[in-house]
C-alpha cells in the first residue's frame, strides 16, 4: 500500500482548504493525474498525483483544511513518481512531491537535491557555491569549517553562510583533500563562485541549500509567537512561566518591542560566536543574535543566553502592555449568538481570509481620506459605442473601466505622487517609473485584483482586450499570484451593480484608489438651460500621509475633465 501525502505548496504555505476531490475509492489513477483542487491564501491549485495505482481509501473530505505532509489517500499496487510542485487550478497538470514538508530543524540545514554517483577528476576539483534558494544569489560567509590540507567528504559541512532569510550550513558536494581556499570569513560570496579546490578529488552534482522558510509576521503576531516559543523552549506552560508577582502573559494587543523586532539588515555585521542551532533559536524567538551577550568561553552564546535575553525583554515589556495603547483598537469578544437562535459557523477560507487580513492592515496603516466628484460622460459614451466593435475584434469589451485605465495612466504621469509608495521606516517616498494598474474583480471567492502592466504604453483597445482576459481568468480561478503583484494604482468599478458613490480602501502599499459608480442621466445647466447629460460619479481614496486634499481634488478633477473631454488625452497624455 502506497500513501499519497500533500506536497509542498510554495514558500510560507503550509496548508489549504480542500475545494474538490477528483478521486474516490476503487478508481485507478496515474502519475500526474489531478486528484484534488486546493485553495490557499494565494490561489486555487490543482494537485496532481505522484503515485499510480488503485485508490484504496481517502483520508480527507471536501471543505477540510489539509496540511503539507498529511496523508490524502492510499493506493494498492502503487508506485511512486517524481516529486514536483502543484500547478494553478485548471492549468496543465504537473507531478507533485509525495514527501511531507521538512521540519524547521531540517530545513535550516543544507539538504542535497540529488546525489548521483561521483565522477573522478583528473586535476584539481573546484567546489562552487551551490544554489541557495529562490531569489537568493549571495550570502555573507560567517564561518569556514575547512583549511588547506584537510580531507573533506561529500555531505560534510564546509561553511556557514548568512543569507537574507537564514543562516545555513553548506555541505560539500566533492570529496578529497583541500588544496587552496579562495574566500575568507566576512566576504560576500555569490552562487557559482569557487570557494575552494581539491587535489585529486571527485565531484557530484551540485546540491541546493534550502534555508528555513521565513514568514513575515506583524509585530503583534511575532510578539505572541516569541512569547510562546520562549515558554516552550523552557518546557513550561504559560501558567508556570511567570511567578505570581510578575506580569502575566501578554494580551493580544501587545506590540513587539523594538529590540525583538530587529533582524539582520542588508549591511554586513561581524559574525557572532554562536552555533547554527543557537542562531536558529534566536530567529524563532525574534531575537537579534547580535544583541545577546554570551556567557560561554570567549563570549560564545548558548541557547540559555538566548532564552534569558528573550524572557527579559518580554517581561520588561509586559507591564507597558497591560494598558492598551492610545488609539489602538482591540476587537471585543462576541456574545453567544446561539442563545438567541440557530446559527451556522463557516470558516473564512483562502481568498476571503487573505482579503480580510490585507484590508485590515491597509485600514490600520493608512490615514484614509475620500474625495468625490462627477464627470459628464455624454460625449465619451458616444465614442465608446462607436469604437466598441474594434475592441470586440481584439477580444475585449470597450467598457468605462478600460477607458479609465488609460485616463488614470495619463493622470499618474501628471501627478507622480499618486504613483508612489511611502516608507515611514526609512522616511522616504518611493516614486515608481512604471505604471501598473490593478482592477478589482468581483468573484465567487471574493475580491481579486489582477494587475495590467505598462498601461501608459498601450492603447485603449489593447487595454480592453487584456482587461477582459484577466477578468475571465480571475472568475475561472486561473489567475496566478504573479498576475496580482506589482500594482502602483487601483481602479474599482461598482457601476454594474449600482450606487451613487463609495469610499474604497487604498490597496497598501499603494497610496490611492479610484472608485467608479453607476452613471445616470441628470439635468445639467449648460448654455443658459438645463440639458439631460450622462453623469458618472467618481471617488478617490488616498493616503493623507503623502497626498494633501488640494492635490487629491486636482487629480480627481483632471480625471473628470479627461472623461468629459477625451481630446485632453491626446493633448496632455
ZAFI-274572 format. One record per residue (C-alpha): residue number from 1; residue in one letter; y, x, z. Coordinates in steps of 0.1 Angstrom, whole numbers. Example, Ala and Ser with C-alpha at 12.3 -4.5 7.8 and 13.67 -1.06 7.14 Angstrom:
<fikes>
 resi resn    yy    xx    zz
    1    A   -45   123    78
    2    S   -11   137    71
</fikes>
This chain:
<fikes>
 resi resn    yy    xx    zz
    1    X     0     0     0
    2    X    34    13   -10
    3    X    67     4     7
    4    X   100    -1   -12
    5    X   130     7    11
    6    X   166     0     3
    7    X   180    32   -13
    8    X   214    48    -6
    9    X   242    26   -20
   10    X   271    51   -21
   11    X   293    71     2
   12    X   300    54    35
   13    X   280    23    25
   14    X   250    17    48
   15    X   243   -20    44
   16    X   249   -51    22
   17    X   244   -88    20
   18    X   212   -99     1
   19    X   226  -123   -25
   20    X   195  -129   -46
   21    X   158  -118   -47
   22    X   143  -114   -81
   23    X   107  -110   -69
   24    X    80  -129   -50
   25    X    45  -121   -36
   26    X    20  -117   -64
   27    X    45  -107   -90
   28    X    39   -74  -109
   29    X    68   -51  -111
   30    X    75   -18  -128
   31    X    97    12  -120
   32    X   133     5  -130
   33    X   130   -33  -129
   34    X   158   -51  -110
   35    X   144   -66   -78
   36    X   175   -78   -59
   37    X   212   -84   -60
   38    X   232   -69   -31
   39    X   268   -74   -22
   40    X   286   -45    -5
   41    X   322   -41     5
   42    X   329   -27   -29
   43    X   308   -46   -55
   44    X   277   -66   -62
   45    X   250   -43   -74
   46    X   215   -48   -89
   47    X   190   -27   -71
   48    X   161   -15   -93
   49    X   126    -8   -81
   50    X   115    28   -77
   51    X    78    17   -74
   52    X    53     0   -97
   53    X    25   -24   -87
   54    X    19   -59   -74
   55    X    42   -73   -47
   56    X    22   -80   -16
   57    X    47   -93     9
   58    X    86   -95    10
   59    X   101   -85    43
   60    X   136  -100    38
   61    X   152  -132    27
   62    X   184  -142     8
   63    X   215  -142    30
   64    X   204  -114    53
   65    X   222   -82    60
   66    X   199   -53    49
   67    X   204   -17    58
   68    X   198    15    39
   69    X   162    26    46
   70    X   150    -9    56
   71    X   117   -19    41
   72    X   123   -47    15
   73    X    88   -53     2
   74    X    54   -37    -2
   75    X    32   -33   -33
   76    X    -5   -30   -38
   77    X   -19    -3   -61
   78    X    16    10   -62
   79    X    31    43   -74
   80    X    65    58   -67
   81    X    92    67   -92
   82    X   122    89   -95
   83    X   149    80   -70
   84    X   184    71   -84
   85    X   214    51   -73
   86    X   217    13   -79
   87    X   239     1  -107
   88    X   266   -26  -107
   89    X   252   -61  -110
   90    X   241   -73  -144
   91    X   246   -38  -158
   92    X   218   -17  -171
   93    X   191   -10  -146
   94    X   187    24  -131
   95    X   158    36  -108
   96    X   167    37   -71
   97    X   156    60   -44
   98    X   128    48   -22
   99    X   135    70     7
  100    X   158    59    36
  101    X   193    74    41
  102    X   192   106    61
  103    X   203   106    98
  104    X   237   121   108
  105    X   219   151   122
  106    X   200   157    90
  107    X   230   150    67
  108    X   251   177    84
  109    X   227   204    73
  110    X   223   215    38
  111    X   194   197    20
  112    X   179   211   -11
  113    X   177   186   -40
  114    X   147   203   -57
  115    X   126   233   -52
  116    X   110   244   -84
  117    X    87   274   -84
  118    X   107   306   -81
  119    X   110   330  -110
  120    X   111   368  -106
  121    X   143   386  -115
  122    X   143   419  -132
  123    X   176   432  -119
  124    X   200   422   -91
  125    X   198   384   -84
  126    X   231   366   -77
  127    X   235   338   -52
  128    X   262   314   -62
  129    X   278   287   -40
  130    X   259   255   -49
  131    X   274   221   -53
  132    X   288   208   -20
  133    X   291   170   -28
  134    X   311   146   -48
  135    X   348   157   -54
  136    X   343   189   -33
  137    X   347   221   -52
  138    X   356   246   -25
  139    X   355   253    12
  140    X   365   278    39
  141    X   340   305    48
  142    X   337   301    86
  143    X   307   325    93
  144    X   284   348    73
  145    X   248   350    86
  146    X   237   379    65
  147    X   245   416    59
  148    X   236   442    33
  149    X   200   454    37
  150    X   189   422    54
  151    X   160   403    39
  152    X   166   366    31
  153    X   142   339    21
  154    X   146   306     3
  155    X   160   279    26
  156    X   173   303    52
  157    X   209   295    63
  158    X   232   323    50
  159    X   267   309    57
  160    X   287   282    74
  161    X   313   265    52
  162    X   340   241    62
  163    X   350   215    36
  164    X   374   186    38
  165    X   346   164    51
  166    X   324   186    74
  167    X   311   220    84
  168    X   278   227    67
  169    X   252   255    68
  170    X   245   267    33
  171    X   209   277    27
  172    X   198   304     3
  173    X   181   295   -30
  174    X   169   331   -35
  175    X   145   355   -18
  176    X   149   392   -15
  177    X   170   420     2
  178    X   207   416     2
  179    X   224   443   -19
  180    X   261   435   -16
  181    X   283   407    -3
  182    X   312   396   -25
  183    X   331   374     1
  184    X   343   377    37
  185    X   349   353    65
  186    X   381   333    62
  187    X   380   333    24
  188    X   382   301     3
  189    X   351   301   -19
  190    X   345   279   -48
  191    X   314   262   -62
  192    X   298   286   -86
  193    X   314   317   -71
  194    X   290   347   -64
  195    X   285   351   -27
  196    X   260   380   -26
  197    X   234   398   -47
  198    X   199   408   -40
  199    X   178   437   -53
  200    X   145   427   -68
  201    X   150   391   -57
  202    X   135   358   -70
  203    X   156   327   -77
  204    X   150   290   -76
  205    X   171   261   -89
  206    X   205   257   -72
  207    X   205   234   -42
  208    X   231   208   -33
  209    X   247   209     1
  210    X   250   174    15
  211    X   277   172    42
  212    X   277   144    68
  213    X   294   113    54
  214    X   328   108    68
  215    X   342    73    73
  216    X   379    68    77
  217    X   385    46   107
  218    X   416    30   122
  219    X   429    45   154
  220    X   416    16   175
  221    X   381    18   159
  222    X   379    55   163
  223    X   390    54   199
  224    X   363    28   208
  225    X   337    48   189
  226    X   347    80   205
  227    X   345    64   240
  228    X   311    50   233
  229    X   298    83   218
  230    X   311   102   248
  231    X   292    79   272
  232    X   261    81   251
  233    X   262   119   250
  234    X   261   119   288
  235    X   232    95   288
  236    X   251    69   308
  237    X   262    33   304
  238    X   298    22   303
  239    X   295    10   339
  240    X   281    43   350
  241    X   306    64   331
  242    X   337    59   353
  243    X   338    56   391
  244    X   354    26   406
  245    X   386    44   413
  246    X   390    55   377
  247    X   404    34   348
  248    X   377    12   333
  249    X   365    12   296
  250    X   393     9   271
  251    X   404   -25   259
  252    X   402   -35   222
  253    X   440   -29   219
  254    X   437     8   228
  255    X   451    31   202
  256    X   437    66   196
  257    X   456    93   215
  258    X   474   118   192
  259    X   450   146   204
  260    X   419   127   194
  261    X   434   118   160
  262    X   438   154   149
  263    X   415   167   122
  264    X   414   200   104
  265    X   443   200    78
  266    X   443   215    44
  267    X   458   247    57
  268    X   434   274    68
  269    X   428   279   105
  270    X   408   307   122
  271    X   371   299   128
  272    X   362   288   163
  273    X   333   302   183
  274    X   310   272   182
  275    X   276   264   167
  276    X   274   238   139
  277    X   258   212   161
  278    X   287   216   186
  279    X   313   211   158
  280    X   293   181   146
  281    X   295   166   181
  282    X   333   172   182
  283    X   337   154   149
  284    X   316   124   161
  285    X   338   121   192
  286    X   370   125   172
  287    X   379   158   189
  288    X   398   187   172
  289    X   374   216   180
  290    X   404   240   178
  291    X   419   223   209
  292    X   388   228   231
  293    X   387   257   255
  294    X   352   274   256
  295    X   336   284   289
  296    X   308   304   274
  297    X   307   342   267
  298    X   336   353   246
  299    X   352   318   248
  300    X   322   302   230
  301    X   324   264   230
  302    X   294   244   242
  303    X   285   207   240
  304    X   296   203   276
  305    X   330   217   268
  306    X   335   192   240
  307    X   323   163   262
  308    X   345   172   291
  309    X   376   176   268
  310    X   369   142   252
  311    X   364   124   285
  312    X   396   140   299
  313    X   416   127   270
  314    X   401    92   272
  315    X   405    89   310
  316    X   442   101   308
  317    X   449    76   281
  318    X   432    46   297
  319    X   460    39   322
  320    X   486    36   295
  321    X   462    14   275
  322    X   459   -11   303
  323    X   491   -28   292
  324    X   494   -39   256
  325    X   519   -20   235
  326    X   552   -38   228
  327    X   548   -60   198
  328    X   511   -52   195
  329    X   491   -84   187
  330    X   457   -88   204
  331    X   437  -116   188
  332    X   429  -142   215
  333    X   394  -154   223
  334    X   383  -185   205
  335    X   373  -216   225
  336    X   338  -230   225
  337    X   342  -253   194
  338    X   306  -266   198
  339    X   315  -287   228
  340    X   337  -308   206
  341    X   311  -315   179
  342    X   287  -299   154
  343    X   298  -265   140
  344    X   283  -241   115
  345    X   288  -203   117
  346    X   287  -183    84
  347    X   291  -146    83
  348    X   320  -131    65
  349    X   304  -113    35
  350    X   312   -85    11
  351    X   345   -90    -8
  352    X   358  -116    17
  353    X   353   -92    46
  354    X   369   -63    28
  355    X   398   -85    17
  356    X   404   -97    53
  357    X   405   -62    66
  358    X   427   -49    39
  359    X   453   -77    41
  360    X   454   -75    79
  361    X   461   -37    76
  362    X   488   -43    50
  363    X   505   -71    70
  364    X   504   -50   102
  365    X   517   -18    84
  366    X   544   -32    61
  367    X   576   -50    72
  368    X   574   -77    46
  369    X   604   -95    30
  370    X   601  -120     2
  371    X   628  -127   -24
  372    X   627  -158   -46
  373    X   643  -166   -79
  374    X   639  -188  -110
  375    X   636  -178  -147
  376    X   644  -201  -177
  377    X   614  -195  -200
  378    X   621  -222  -226
  379    X   625  -197  -254
  380    X   597  -175  -241
  381    X   573  -204  -242
  382    X   581  -209  -278
  383    X   574  -173  -286
  384    X   542  -174  -266
  385    X   529  -203  -286
  386    X   539  -186  -318
  387    X   520  -153  -311
  388    X   490  -169  -293
  389    X   468  -167  -324
  390    X   474  -130  -327
  391    X   462  -124  -291
  392    X   432  -146  -297
  393    X   422  -125  -327
  394    X   423   -94  -304
  395    X   400  -112  -279
  396    X   426  -123  -254
  397    X   450  -151  -244
  398    X   487  -149  -246
  399    X   494  -160  -211
  400    X   525  -157  -190
  401    X   507  -131  -169
  402    X   501  -110  -199
  403    X   538  -111  -208
  404    X   547  -105  -171
  405    X   527   -72  -173
  406    X   550   -59  -200
  407    X   581   -72  -183
  408    X   572   -56  -149
  409    X   563   -23  -166
  410    X   598   -22  -181
  411    X   614   -31  -148
  412    X   595    -4  -129
  413    X   610    22  -153
  414    X   645     9  -145
  415    X   637     7  -107
  416    X   614    35   -99
  417    X   614    29   -61
  418    X   592    -1   -68
  419    X   566    22   -84
  420    X   562    43   -53
  421    X   544    47   -20
  422    X   558    58    14
  423    X   541    84    35
  424    X   555    80    70
  425    X   533   108    84
  426    X   550   134    62
  427    X   582   114    59
  428    X   580   115    21
  429    X   584    90    -7
  430    X   558    94   -35
  431    X   572    84   -69
  432    X   544    78   -95
  433    X   550    89  -130
  434    X   524    64  -143
  435    X   524    26  -143
  436    X   491     9  -134
  437    X   495   -28  -126
  438    X   469   -48  -107
  439    X   464   -85  -114
  440    X   449  -107   -87
  441    X   419  -128   -99
  442    X   405  -158   -81
  443    X   367  -156   -80
  444    X   340  -175   -61
  445    X   335  -144   -39
  446    X   372  -141   -30
  447    X   403  -123   -44
  448    X   397   -93   -67
  449    X   425   -71   -82
  450    X   414   -53  -114
  451    X   439   -27  -125
  452    X   453   -23  -160
  453    X   463    13  -166
  454    X   493    27  -185
  455    X   508    -7  -190
  456    X   540     8  -203
  457    X   521    24  -233
  458    X   505    -9  -245
  459    X   519   -39  -264
  460    X   516   -74  -251
  461    X   487   -83  -275
  462    X   467   -53  -262
  463    X   475   -62  -226
  464    X   465   -98  -232
  465    X   431   -87  -245
  466    X   425   -62  -217
  467    X   435   -87  -190
  468    X   411  -113  -204
  469    X   382   -89  -204
  470    X   389   -76  -169
  471    X   393  -111  -155
  472    X   360  -122  -171
  473    X   343   -91  -156
  474    X   357  -100  -122
  475    X   343  -135  -123
  476    X   310  -124  -137
  477    X   306   -99  -108
  478    X   306   -69  -132
  479    X   338   -53  -120
  480    X   333   -18  -107
  481    X   352    -2   -78
  482    X   369    23  -102
  483    X   384    -7  -121
  484    X   402   -18   -89
  485    X   417    16   -80
  486    X   449    34   -88
  487    X   473     4   -89
  488    X   511    10   -85
  489    X   523   -26   -85
  490    X   506   -60   -84
  491    X   511   -94  -100
  492    X   496  -126   -87
  493    X   499  -159  -106
  494    X   492  -193   -89
  495    X   508  -213  -117
  496    X   475  -226  -129
  497    X   469  -242   -95
  498    X   504  -254   -85
  499    X   532  -247   -61
  500    X   569  -240   -62
  501    X   569  -206   -45
  502    X   550  -185   -20
  503    X   551  -152    -1
  504    X   524  -128   -14
  505    X   513   -99     8
  506    X   520   -64    -5
  507    X   489   -46   -16
  508    X   492   -14     5
  509    X   498    15    -3
  510    X   520    -2   -30
  511    X   555   -13   -20
  512    X   559   -46   -39
  513    X   541   -75   -55
  514    X   553  -102   -79
  515    X   542  -138   -74
  516    X   544  -164  -102
  517    X   542  -202   -95
  518    X   539  -232  -118
  519    X   567  -237  -143
  520    X   582  -272  -147
  521    X   609  -290  -166
  522    X   642  -291  -147
  523    X   677  -302  -156
  524    X   698  -270  -161
  525    X   736  -271  -165
  526    X   743  -255  -199
  527    X   774  -256  -222
  528    X   790  -283  -201
  529    X   760  -306  -198
  530    X   725  -308  -183
  531    X   696  -299  -205
  532    X   659  -300  -199
  533    X   646  -265  -195
  534    X   612  -250  -186
  535    X   618  -231  -153
  536    X   594  -205  -138
  537    X   596  -198  -100
  538    X   592  -161   -92
  539    X   587  -145   -58
  540    X   589  -108   -49
  541    X   575   -94   -16
  542    X   584   -59    -8
  543    X   582   -31    18
  544    X   615   -31    36
  545    X   610     5    48
  546    X   616    17    13
  547    X   633   -12    -5
  548    X   666   -29     6
  549    X   673   -65     0
  550    X   700   -58   -26
  551    X   676   -37   -47
  552    X   650   -64   -45
  553    X   674   -90   -57
  554    X   685   -68   -86
  555    X   649   -61   -95
  556    X   638   -97   -95
  557    X   669  -108  -114
  558    X   661   -82  -140
  559    X   626   -96  -144
  560    X   640  -132  -146
  561    X   665  -122  -173
  562    X   638  -104  -192
  563    X   618  -136  -192
  564    X   649  -156  -203
  565    X   659  -131  -230
  566    X   628  -113  -244
  567    X   651   -93  -266
  568    X   660   -73  -235
  569    X   626   -57  -236
  570    X   634   -41  -269
  571    X   669   -30  -258
  572    X   662   -18  -223
  573    X   624   -15  -221
</fikes>
